Amino acid sequence: LQLVESGGGLVQSGGSLRLSCAASGFTFSSYIMSWYRQASGKERELVAARSWTGAMTHYANFVKGRFTVSRDNSKNTVYLQMNSLQAEDTAVYYCSARALTNPTVYWGQGTQVTVSS
């Protein structure tokens, strides 16, 4: 199982970025795909999660209305559209996959997002 994130970078406050996570090596439809982030000196926290159909979509309170998680199941890819970015959104963002019937979580290598104020 492999997860490869891309799309991170440096952006000014109020700007936007779209992160991508390309998945391979597993049945994409059987996994809940999530985005987490970890700021320097802080614990990793859930940002957003989405099931295959989108029937289960969850957002952390601190990103509601600003971030959108989506999946292109034909490309085995999950996205995180981030708008109205703020300095406190600066973190390494990780893609994760968890099977519906197995609690094991798989992680990508992470992509750095830096928001300058």
A tleap script that builds the chain and sets N, CA, C and O, in Angstrom:
source leaprc.protein.ff14SB
mol = sequence {
  NLEU GLN LEU VAL GLU SER GLY GLY GLY LEU
  VAL GLN SER GLY GLY SER LEU ARG LEU SER
  CYS ALA ALA SER GLY PHE THR PHE SER SER
  TYR ILE MET SER TRP TYR ARG GLN ALA SER
  GLY LYS GLU ARG GLU LEU VAL ALA ALA ARG
  SER TRP THR GLY ALA MET THR HIE TYR ALA
  ASN PHE VAL LYS GLY ARG PHE THR VAL SER
  ARG ASP ASN SER LYS ASN THR VAL TYR LEU
  GLN MET ASN SER LEU GLN ALA GLU ASP THR
  ALA VAL TYR TYR CYS SER ALA ARG ALA LEU
  THR ASN PRO THR VAL TYR TRP GLY GLN GLY
  THR GLN VAL THR VAL SER CSER
}
set mol.1.N position { 0.856 -1.176 0.000 }
set mol.1.CA position { 0.000 0.000 0.000 }
set mol.1.C position { 0.904 1.243 0.000 }
set mol.1.O position { 1.851 1.343 0.780 }
set mol.2.N position { 0.587 2.174 -0.888 }
set mol.2.CA position { 1.399 3.381 -1.000 }
set mol.2.C position { 0.510 4.608 -1.112 }
set mol.2.O position { -0.473 4.618 -1.854 }
set mol.3.N position { 0.871 5.639 -0.363 }
set mol.3.CA position { 0.188 6.914 -0.412 }
set mol.3.C position { 1.231 7.994 -0.678 }
set mol.3.O position { 2.221 8.095 0.046 }
set mol.4.N position { 1.014 8.795 -1.708 }
set mol.4.CA position { 1.976 9.825 -2.076 }
set mol.4.C position { 1.263 11.167 -2.142 }
set mol.4.O position { 0.406 11.390 -2.997 }
set mol.5.N position { 1.629 12.053 -1.230 }
set mol.5.CA position { 1.026 13.386 -1.197 }
set mol.5.C position { 1.823 14.351 -2.072 }
set mol.5.O position { 3.020 14.179 -2.305 }
set mol.6.N position { 1.118 15.362 -2.541 }
set mol.6.CA position { 1.746 16.443 -3.291 }
set mol.6.C position { 0.886 17.686 -3.160 }
set mol.6.O position { -0.256 17.620 -2.706 }
set mol.7.N position { 1.447 18.823 -3.564 }
set mol.7.CA position { 0.673 20.054 -3.590 }
set mol.7.C position { 0.961 21.031 -2.477 }
set mol.7.O position { 0.427 22.140 -2.475 }
set mol.8.N position { 1.794 20.644 -1.530 }
set mol.8.CA position { 2.122 21.565 -0.462 }
set mol.8.C position { 3.016 22.692 -0.964 }
set mol.8.O position { 3.488 22.667 -2.101 }
set mol.9.N position { 3.242 23.677 -0.105 }
set mol.9.CA position { 4.107 24.783 -0.471 }
set mol.9.C position { 3.908 25.972 0.429 }
set mol.9.O position { 3.323 25.872 1.507 }
set mol.10.N position { 4.403 27.096 -0.032 }
set mol.10.CA position { 4.314 28.350 0.708 }
set mol.10.C position { 3.229 29.219 0.082 }
set mol.10.O position { 3.201 29.404 -1.134 }
set mol.11.N position { 2.340 29.750 0.911 }
set mol.11.CA position { 1.251 30.588 0.420 }
set mol.11.C position { 1.017 31.706 1.423 }
set mol.11.O position { 1.274 31.546 2.617 }
set mol.12.N position { 0.537 32.821 0.939 }
set mol.12.CA position { 0.234 33.940 1.827 }
set mol.12.C position { -1.100 33.719 2.525 }
set mol.12.O position { -1.962 32.990 2.032 }
set mol.13.N position { -1.253 34.350 3.661 }
set mol.13.CA position { -2.501 34.274 4.395 }
set mol.13.C position { -3.658 34.712 3.503 }
set mol.13.O position { -3.577 35.716 2.796 }
set mol.14.N position { -4.737 33.933 3.555 }
set mol.14.CA position { -5.889 34.187 2.700 }
set mol.14.C position { -5.849 33.446 1.382 }
set mol.14.O position { -6.834 33.442 0.643 }
set mol.15.N position { -4.730 32.821 1.079 }
set mol.15.CA position { -4.574 32.104 -0.177 }
set mol.15.C position { -5.128 30.694 -0.124 }
set mol.15.O position { -5.730 30.277 0.865 }
set mol.16.N position { -4.908 29.965 -1.219 }
set mol.16.CA position { -5.446 28.615 -1.360 }
set mol.16.C position { -4.373 27.645 -1.837 }
set mol.16.O position { -3.413 28.028 -2.504 }
set mol.17.N position { -4.561 26.397 -1.481 }
set mol.17.CA position { -3.734 25.304 -1.983 }
set mol.17.C position { -4.622 24.082 -2.143 }
set mol.17.O position { -5.623 23.936 -1.441 }
set mol.18.N position { -4.250 23.199 -3.075 }
set mol.18.CA position { -4.926 21.917 -3.177 }
set mol.18.C position { -3.908 20.808 -3.024 }
set mol.18.O position { -2.957 20.708 -3.799 }
set mol.19.N position { -4.114 19.990 -2.033 }
set mol.19.CA position { -3.262 18.830 -1.807 }
set mol.19.C position { -3.862 17.620 -2.514 }
set mol.19.O position { -5.080 17.471 -2.608 }
set mol.20.N position { -2.987 16.772 -3.001 }
set mol.20.CA position { -3.407 15.524 -3.631 }
set mol.20.C position { -2.723 14.352 -2.944 }
set mol.20.O position { -1.608 14.475 -2.436 }
set mol.21.N position { -3.404 13.225 -2.937 }
set mol.21.CA position { -2.826 12.006 -2.387 }
set mol.21.C position { -3.165 10.867 -3.343 }
set mol.21.O position { -4.322 10.464 -3.466 }
set mol.22.N position { -2.151 10.366 -4.006 }
set mol.22.CA position { -2.336 9.257 -4.942 }
set mol.22.C position { -2.127 7.947 -4.206 }
set mol.22.O position { -1.092 7.737 -3.573 }
set mol.23.N position { -3.111 7.072 -4.292 }
set mol.23.CA position { -3.073 5.805 -3.574 }
set mol.23.C position { -2.866 4.647 -4.539 }
set mol.23.O position { -3.343 4.678 -5.673 }
set mol.24.N position { -2.158 3.636 -4.085 }
set mol.24.CA position { -1.949 2.442 -4.898 }
set mol.24.C position { -1.706 1.246 -3.991 }
set mol.24.O position { -1.306 1.384 -2.835 }
set mol.25.N position { -1.959 0.078 -4.546 }
set mol.25.CA position { -1.670 -1.146 -3.822 }
set mol.25.C position { -2.797 -1.674 -2.960 }
set mol.25.O position { -2.597 -2.623 -2.201 }
set mol.26.N position { -3.985 -1.078 -3.059 }
set mol.26.CA position { -5.107 -1.574 -2.281 }
set mol.26.C position { -6.412 -1.194 -2.981 }
set mol.26.O position { -6.421 -0.414 -3.933 }
set mol.27.N position { -7.506 -1.760 -2.491 }
set mol.27.CA position { -8.823 -1.497 -3.067 }
set mol.27.C position { -9.334 -0.173 -2.515 }
set mol.27.O position { -9.839 -0.108 -1.394 }
set mol.28.N position { -9.201 0.858 -3.297 }
set mol.28.CA position { -9.476 2.227 -2.845 }
set mol.28.C position { -10.880 2.363 -2.278 }
set mol.28.O position { -11.091 3.075 -1.296 }
set mol.29.N position { -11.830 1.689 -2.887 }
set mol.29.CA position { -13.221 1.830 -2.463 }
set mol.29.C position { -13.484 1.266 -1.072 }
set mol.29.O position { -14.503 1.577 -0.455 }
set mol.30.N position { -12.584 0.451 -0.586 }
set mol.30.CA position { -12.785 -0.188 0.721 }
set mol.30.C position { -12.141 0.572 1.864 }
set mol.30.O position { -12.107 0.091 2.997 }
set mol.31.N position { -11.634 1.744 1.571 }
set mol.31.CA position { -10.902 2.499 2.566 }
set mol.31.C position { -11.501 3.891 2.776 }
set mol.31.O position { -11.939 4.555 1.837 }
set mol.32.N position { -11.503 4.299 4.033 }
set mol.32.CA position { -11.792 5.687 4.367 }
set mol.32.C position { -10.484 6.457 4.218 }
set mol.32.O position { -9.456 6.080 4.779 }
set mol.33.N position { -10.545 7.530 3.460 }
set mol.33.CA position { -9.362 8.353 3.229 }
set mol.33.C position { -9.456 9.620 4.070 }
set mol.33.O position { -10.501 10.268 4.130 }
set mol.34.N position { -8.369 9.954 4.703 }
set mol.34.CA position { -8.374 11.089 5.620 }
set mol.34.C position { -7.137 11.956 5.405 }
set mol.34.O position { -6.121 11.520 4.864 }
set mol.35.N position { -7.268 13.185 5.848 }
set mol.35.CA position { -6.142 14.105 5.928 }
set mol.35.C position { -5.929 14.472 7.398 }
set mol.35.O position { -6.870 14.802 8.119 }
set mol.36.N position { -4.687 14.404 7.812 }
set mol.36.CA position { -4.276 14.840 9.136 }
set mol.36.C position { -3.217 15.924 8.955 }
set mol.36.O position { -2.670 16.105 7.867 }
set mol.37.N position { -2.946 16.630 10.029 }
set mol.37.CA position { -1.846 17.579 9.995 }
set mol.37.C position { -1.122 17.573 11.334 }
set mol.37.O position { -1.685 17.231 12.374 }
set mol.38.N position { 0.133 17.961 11.271 }
set mol.38.CA position { 0.933 18.046 12.491 }
set mol.38.C position { 1.804 19.291 12.410 }
set mol.38.O position { 2.714 19.384 11.586 }
set mol.39.N position { 1.507 20.232 13.275 }
set mol.39.CA position { 2.315 21.440 13.371 }
set mol.39.C position { 3.518 21.163 14.272 }
set mol.39.O position { 3.504 20.240 15.087 }
set mol.40.N position { 4.538 21.966 14.112 }
set mol.40.CA position { 5.759 21.773 14.884 }
set mol.40.C position { 5.463 21.842 16.378 }
set mol.40.O position { 4.869 22.806 16.861 }
set mol.41.N position { 5.884 20.812 17.100 }
set mol.41.CA position { 5.688 20.776 18.541 }
set mol.41.C position { 4.300 20.379 18.995 }
set mol.41.O position { 4.007 20.406 20.190 }
set mol.42.N position { 3.439 20.011 18.059 }
set mol.42.CA position { 2.067 19.642 18.407 }
set mol.42.C position { 1.765 18.219 17.957 }
set mol.42.O position { 2.497 17.632 17.160 }
set mol.43.N position { 0.677 17.681 18.481 }
set mol.43.CA position { 0.265 16.341 18.084 }
set mol.43.C position { -0.431 16.368 16.722 }
set mol.43.O position { -0.970 17.385 16.285 }
set mol.44.N position { -0.393 15.222 16.084 }
set mol.44.CA position { -1.092 15.083 14.807 }
set mol.44.C position { -2.595 15.145 15.060 }
set mol.44.O position { -3.094 14.564 16.024 }
set mol.45.N position { -3.313 15.853 14.190 }
set mol.45.CA position { -4.760 16.007 14.367 }
set mol.45.C position { -5.493 15.764 13.050 }
set mol.45.O position { -4.980 16.036 11.965 }
set mol.46.N position { -6.702 15.246 13.186 }
set mol.46.CA position { -7.533 14.976 12.025 }
set mol.46.C position { -8.042 16.288 11.433 }
set mol.46.O position { -8.503 17.172 12.155 }
set mol.47.N position { -7.952 16.397 10.121 }
set mol.47.CA position { -8.456 17.565 9.410 }
set mol.47.C position { -9.783 17.229 8.733 }
set mol.47.O position { -10.778 17.931 8.916 }
set mol.48.N position { -9.788 16.151 7.952 }
set mol.48.CA position { -10.996 15.777 7.209 }
set mol.48.C position { -10.918 14.313 6.810 }
set mol.48.O position { -9.834 13.744 6.679 }
set mol.49.N position { -12.084 13.716 6.621 }
set mol.49.CA position { -12.147 12.316 6.204 }
set mol.49.C position { -13.334 12.121 5.277 }
set mol.49.O position { -14.336 12.830 5.368 }
set mol.50.N position { -13.205 11.146 4.385 }
set mol.50.CA position { -14.289 10.892 3.421 }
set mol.50.C position { -14.308 9.430 3.047 }
set mol.50.O position { -13.267 8.824 2.790 }
set mol.51.N position { -15.497 8.871 3.020 }
set mol.51.CA position { -15.669 7.494 2.585 }
set mol.51.C position { -15.759 7.437 1.064 }
set mol.51.O position { -15.734 8.467 0.391 }
set mol.52.N position { -15.861 6.232 0.536 }
set mol.52.CA position { -15.907 6.002 -0.917 }
set mol.52.C position { -16.977 6.837 -1.604 }
set mol.52.O position { -16.721 7.479 -2.623 }
set mol.53.N position { -18.170 6.821 -1.042 }
set mol.53.CA position { -19.283 7.515 -1.697 }
set mol.53.C position { -19.449 8.942 -1.204 }
set mol.53.O position { -20.185 9.736 -1.791 }
set mol.54.N position { -18.757 9.255 -0.120 }
set mol.54.CA position { -18.966 10.569 0.462 }
set mol.54.C position { -20.097 10.603 1.475 }
set mol.54.O position { -20.384 11.646 2.062 }
set mol.55.N position { -20.748 9.445 1.681 }
set mol.55.CA position { -21.830 9.397 2.658 }
set mol.55.C position { -21.314 9.738 4.049 }
set mol.55.O position { -22.029 10.315 4.869 }
set mol.56.N position { -20.074 9.376 4.297 }
set mol.56.CA position { -19.408 9.780 5.536 }
set mol.56.C position { -18.346 10.796 5.168 }
set mol.56.O position { -17.319 10.464 4.576 }
set mol.57.N position { -18.613 12.041 5.531 }
set mol.57.CA position { -17.622 13.103 5.356 }
set mol.57.C position { -17.538 13.868 6.656 }
set mol.57.O position { -18.553 14.290 7.212 }
set mol.58.N position { -16.341 14.042 7.130 }
set mol.58.CA position { -16.138 14.679 8.425 }
set mol.58.C position { -15.079 15.762 8.306 }
set mol.58.O position { -14.078 15.596 7.610 }
set mol.59.N position { -15.314 16.872 8.992 }
set mol.59.CA position { -14.346 17.956 9.052 }
set mol.59.C position { -14.096 18.353 10.500 }
set mol.59.O position { -15.012 18.367 11.321 }
set mol.60.N position { -12.861 18.671 10.795 }
set mol.60.CA position { -12.558 19.259 12.091 }
set mol.60.C position { -13.178 20.649 12.149 }
set mol.60.O position { -13.289 21.328 11.128 }
set mol.61.N position { -13.576 21.065 13.323 }
set mol.61.CA position { -14.240 22.366 13.452 }
set mol.61.C position { -13.385 23.507 12.927 }
set mol.61.O position { -13.911 24.483 12.391 }
set mol.62.N position { -12.083 23.395 13.077 }
set mol.62.CA position { -11.231 24.516 12.710 }
set mol.62.C position { -11.060 24.692 11.200 }
set mol.62.O position { -10.448 25.667 10.763 }
set mol.63.N position { -11.592 23.763 10.393 }
set mol.63.CA position { -11.499 23.936 8.938 }
set mol.63.C position { -12.853 23.999 8.244 }
set mol.63.O position { -12.921 24.198 7.031 }
set mol.64.N position { -13.921 23.832 8.997 }
set mol.64.CA position { -15.246 23.845 8.376 }
set mol.64.C position { -15.490 25.152 7.643 }
set mol.64.O position { -15.261 26.246 8.161 }
set mol.65.N position { -15.968 24.991 6.410 }
set mol.65.CA position { -16.253 26.145 5.578 }
set mol.65.C position { -15.054 26.649 4.804 }
set mol.65.O position { -15.203 27.494 3.921 }
set mol.66.N position { -13.868 26.151 5.112 }
set mol.66.CA position { -12.661 26.595 4.414 }
set mol.66.C position { -12.020 25.472 3.594 }
set mol.66.O position { -11.501 25.716 2.505 }
set mol.67.N position { -12.056 24.257 4.111 }
set mol.67.CA position { -11.433 23.119 3.445 }
set mol.67.C position { -12.506 22.179 2.901 }
set mol.67.O position { -13.595 22.062 3.463 }
set mol.68.N position { -12.175 21.515 1.797 }
set mol.68.CA position { -13.065 20.521 1.220 }
set mol.68.C position { -12.269 19.278 0.853 }
set mol.68.O position { -11.255 19.360 0.159 }
set mol.69.N position { -12.733 18.130 1.323 }
set mol.69.CA position { -12.098 16.859 0.966 }
set mol.69.C position { -12.934 16.206 -0.127 }
set mol.69.O position { -14.162 16.177 -0.050 }
set mol.70.N position { -12.263 15.688 -1.134 }
set mol.70.CA position { -12.957 15.027 -2.238 }
set mol.70.C position { -12.114 13.847 -2.715 }
set mol.70.O position { -10.922 13.746 -2.426 }
set mol.71.N position { -12.770 12.970 -3.447 }
set mol.71.CA position { -12.095 11.788 -3.989 }
set mol.71.C position { -12.426 11.647 -5.457 }
set mol.71.O position { -13.565 11.857 -5.875 }
set mol.72.N position { -11.416 11.290 -6.237 }
set mol.72.CA position { -11.624 10.854 -7.617 }
set mol.72.C position { -11.342 9.360 -7.606 }
set mol.72.O position { -10.194 8.932 -7.728 }
set mol.73.N position { -12.393 8.580 -7.461 }
set mol.73.CA position { -12.216 7.144 -7.296 }
set mol.73.C position { -11.692 6.472 -8.559 }
set mol.73.O position { -11.117 5.386 -8.486 }
set mol.74.N position { -11.883 7.102 -9.713 }
set mol.74.CA position { -11.346 6.547 -10.953 }
set mol.74.C position { -9.832 6.701 -11.019 }
set mol.74.O position { -9.160 5.984 -11.760 }
set mol.75.N position { -9.299 7.640 -10.239 }
set mol.75.CA position { -7.855 7.884 -10.228 }
set mol.75.C position { -7.202 7.447 -8.913 }
set mol.75.O position { -6.003 7.644 -8.713 }
set mol.76.N position { -7.995 6.858 -8.027 }
set mol.76.CA position { -7.467 6.464 -6.711 }
set mol.76.C position { -6.749 7.627 -6.028 }
set mol.76.O position { -5.645 7.482 -5.503 }
set mol.77.N position { -7.400 8.764 -6.052 }
set mol.77.CA position { -6.785 9.971 -5.517 }
set mol.77.C position { -7.771 10.705 -4.613 }
set mol.77.O position { -8.962 10.798 -4.911 }
set mol.78.N position { -7.249 11.221 -3.506 }
set mol.78.CA position { -8.039 12.047 -2.610 }
set mol.78.C position { -7.402 13.433 -2.572 }
set mol.78.O position { -6.181 13.578 -2.639 }
set mol.79.N position { -8.254 14.441 -2.465 }
set mol.79.CA position { -7.799 15.828 -2.509 }
set mol.79.C position { -8.216 16.564 -1.241 }
set mol.79.O position { -9.171 16.189 -0.562 }
set mol.80.N position { -7.482 17.604 -0.951 }
set mol.80.CA position { -7.878 18.535 0.099 }
set mol.80.C position { -7.727 19.943 -0.461 }
set mol.80.O position { -6.617 20.454 -0.617 }
set mol.81.N position { -8.857 20.552 -0.757 }
set mol.81.CA position { -8.861 21.935 -1.215 }
set mol.81.C position { -8.885 22.826 0.014 }
set mol.81.O position { -9.790 22.734 0.842 }
set mol.82.N position { -7.895 23.680 0.125 }
set mol.82.CA position { -7.764 24.541 1.303 }
set mol.82.C position { -7.860 25.997 0.868 }
set mol.82.O position { -7.025 26.489 0.110 }
set mol.83.N position { -8.885 26.674 1.357 }
set mol.83.CA position { -9.104 28.083 1.046 }
set mol.83.C position { -8.985 28.917 2.316 }
set mol.83.O position { -9.038 28.392 3.428 }
set mol.84.N position { -8.826 30.206 2.135 }
set mol.84.CA position { -8.728 31.132 3.267 }
set mol.84.C position { -7.707 30.642 4.292 }
set mol.84.O position { -7.977 30.603 5.492 }
set mol.85.N position { -6.554 30.278 3.803 }
set mol.85.CA position { -5.522 29.737 4.694 }
set mol.85.C position { -5.024 30.796 5.668 }
set mol.85.O position { -4.913 31.980 5.350 }
set mol.86.N position { -4.730 30.316 6.861 }
set mol.86.CA position { -4.257 31.181 7.924 }
set mol.86.C position { -2.920 30.656 8.437 }
set mol.86.O position { -2.565 29.501 8.206 }
set mol.87.N position { -2.196 31.504 9.125 }
set mol.87.CA position { -0.876 31.115 9.623 }
set mol.87.C position { -0.948 29.850 10.489 }
set mol.87.O position { -0.038 29.021 10.472 }
set mol.88.N position { -2.029 29.720 11.234 }
set mol.88.CA position { -2.168 28.557 12.110 }
set mol.88.C position { -2.439 27.260 11.360 }
set mol.88.O position { -2.464 26.190 11.968 }
set mol.89.N position { -2.643 27.341 10.044 }
set mol.89.CA position { -2.787 26.133 9.219 }
set mol.89.C position { -1.424 25.569 8.819 }
set mol.89.O position { -1.348 24.493 8.226 }
set mol.90.N position { -0.363 26.278 9.135 }
set mol.90.CA position { 0.978 25.805 8.828 }
set mol.90.C position { 1.254 24.490 9.539 }
set mol.90.O position { 1.138 24.397 10.761 }
set mol.91.N position { 1.621 23.471 8.760 }
set mol.91.CA position { 1.839 22.134 9.311 }
set mol.91.C position { 2.297 21.209 8.193 }
set mol.91.O position { 2.276 21.565 7.015 }
set mol.92.N position { 2.705 20.024 8.591 }
set mol.92.CA position { 2.884 18.947 7.624 }
set mol.92.C position { 1.545 18.227 7.520 }
set mol.92.O position { 0.967 17.819 8.527 }
set mol.93.N position { 1.069 18.078 6.313 }
set mol.93.CA position { -0.214 17.436 6.072 }
set mol.93.C position { 0.019 16.016 5.573 }
set mol.93.O position { 0.804 15.772 4.656 }
set mol.94.N position { -0.692 15.087 6.211 }
set mol.94.CA position { -0.540 13.668 5.904 }
set mol.94.C position { -1.848 13.092 5.370 }
set mol.94.O position { -2.935 13.403 5.858 }
set mol.95.N position { -1.712 12.265 4.381 }
set mol.95.CA position { -2.819 11.467 3.885 }
set mol.95.C position { -2.813 10.122 4.620 }
set mol.95.O position { -1.751 9.567 4.900 }
set mol.96.N position { -3.995 9.608 4.926 }
set mol.96.CA position { -4.056 8.303 5.568 }
set mol.96.C position { -5.181 7.471 4.977 }
set mol.96.O position { -6.140 8.001 4.415 }
set mol.97.N position { -5.047 6.165 5.113 }
set mol.97.CA position { -6.051 5.224 4.635 }
set mol.97.C position { -6.345 4.207 5.724 }
set mol.97.O position { -5.433 3.669 6.351 }
set mol.98.N position { -7.621 3.952 5.940 }
set mol.98.CA position { -8.028 2.943 6.915 }
set mol.98.C position { -9.127 2.109 6.303 }
set mol.98.O position { -10.121 2.631 5.798 }
set mol.99.N position { -8.933 0.800 6.356 }
set mol.99.CA position { -9.940 -0.104 5.789 }
set mol.99.C position { -11.203 -0.068 6.639 }
set mol.99.O position { -11.142 0.169 7.846 }
set mol.100.N position { -12.330 -0.300 6.015 }
set mol.100.CA position { -13.611 -0.303 6.715 }
set mol.100.C position { -13.681 -1.398 7.764 }
set mol.100.O position { -14.387 -1.271 8.764 }
set mol.101.N position { -12.939 -2.482 7.527 }
set mol.101.CA position { -13.027 -3.641 8.414 }
set mol.101.C position { -11.738 -3.905 9.172 }
set mol.101.O position { -11.559 -4.990 9.725 }
set mol.102.N position { -10.830 -2.925 9.209 }
set mol.102.CA position { -9.538 -3.135 9.861 }
set mol.102.C position { -9.082 -1.807 10.446 }
set mol.102.O position { -9.051 -0.807 9.728 }
set mol.103.N position { -8.731 -1.766 11.711 }
set mol.103.CA position { -8.342 -0.493 12.329 }
set mol.103.C position { -6.952 0.010 11.952 }
set mol.103.O position { -6.578 1.120 12.330 }
set mol.104.N position { -6.187 -0.782 11.217 }
set mol.104.CA position { -4.830 -0.355 10.850 }
set mol.104.C position { -4.897 0.885 9.965 }
set mol.104.O position { -5.685 0.941 9.021 }
set mol.105.N position { -4.071 1.869 10.275 }
set mol.105.CA position { -4.017 3.111 9.495 }
set mol.105.C position { -2.685 3.170 8.752 }
set mol.105.O position { -1.625 2.922 9.326 }
set mol.106.N position { -2.762 3.494 7.497 }
set mol.106.CA position { -1.572 3.656 6.667 }
set mol.106.C position { -1.362 5.146 6.399 }
set mol.106.O position { -2.317 5.913 6.276 }
set mol.107.N position { -0.082 5.537 6.311 }
set mol.107.CA position { 0.257 6.948 6.186 }
set mol.107.C position { 1.120 7.233 4.980 }
set mol.107.O position { 1.941 6.413 4.568 }
set mol.108.N position { 0.917 8.424 4.416 }
set mol.108.CA position { 1.832 8.926 3.421 }
set mol.108.C position { 3.017 9.589 4.100 }
set mol.108.O position { 3.124 9.592 5.326 }
set mol.109.N position { 3.908 10.152 3.288 }
set mol.109.CA position { 5.132 10.730 3.824 }
set mol.109.C position { 4.931 12.163 4.312 }
set mol.109.O position { 5.773 12.701 5.030 }
set mol.110.N position { 3.826 12.773 3.925 }
set mol.110.CA position { 3.524 14.133 4.350 }
set mol.110.C position { 3.996 15.181 3.354 }
set mol.110.O position { 4.948 14.972 2.601 }
set mol.111.N position { 3.308 16.308 3.372 }
set mol.111.CA position { 3.684 17.442 2.529 }
set mol.111.C position { 3.574 18.712 3.376 }
set mol.111.O position { 2.597 18.901 4.101 }
set mol.112.N position { 4.563 19.561 3.279 }
set mol.112.CA position { 4.619 20.762 4.107 }
set mol.112.C position { 3.752 21.867 3.521 }
set mol.112.O position { 3.820 22.168 2.329 }
set mol.113.N position { 2.939 22.462 4.380 }
set mol.113.CA position { 2.162 23.647 4.027 }
set mol.113.C position { 2.594 24.765 4.966 }
set mol.113.O position { 2.536 24.625 6.188 }
set mol.114.N position { 3.024 25.865 4.382 }
set mol.114.CA position { 3.454 27.016 5.176 }
set mol.114.C position { 2.662 28.238 4.734 }
set mol.114.O position { 2.659 28.603 3.559 }
set mol.115.N position { 1.996 28.858 5.689 }
set mol.115.CA position { 1.194 30.041 5.404 }
set mol.115.C position { 1.863 31.238 6.061 }
set mol.115.O position { 2.035 31.277 7.279 }
set mol.116.N position { 2.232 32.198 5.252 }
set mol.116.CA position { 2.891 33.391 5.772 }
set mol.116.C position { 1.854 34.468 6.061 }
set mol.116.O position { 0.916 34.673 5.290 }
set mol.117.N position { 2.039 35.137 7.166 }
set mol.117.CA position { 1.066 36.166 7.568 }
set mol.117.C position { 1.510 37.552 7.110 }
set mol.117.O position { 0.815 38.537 7.360 }
savepdb mol mol.pdb
quit
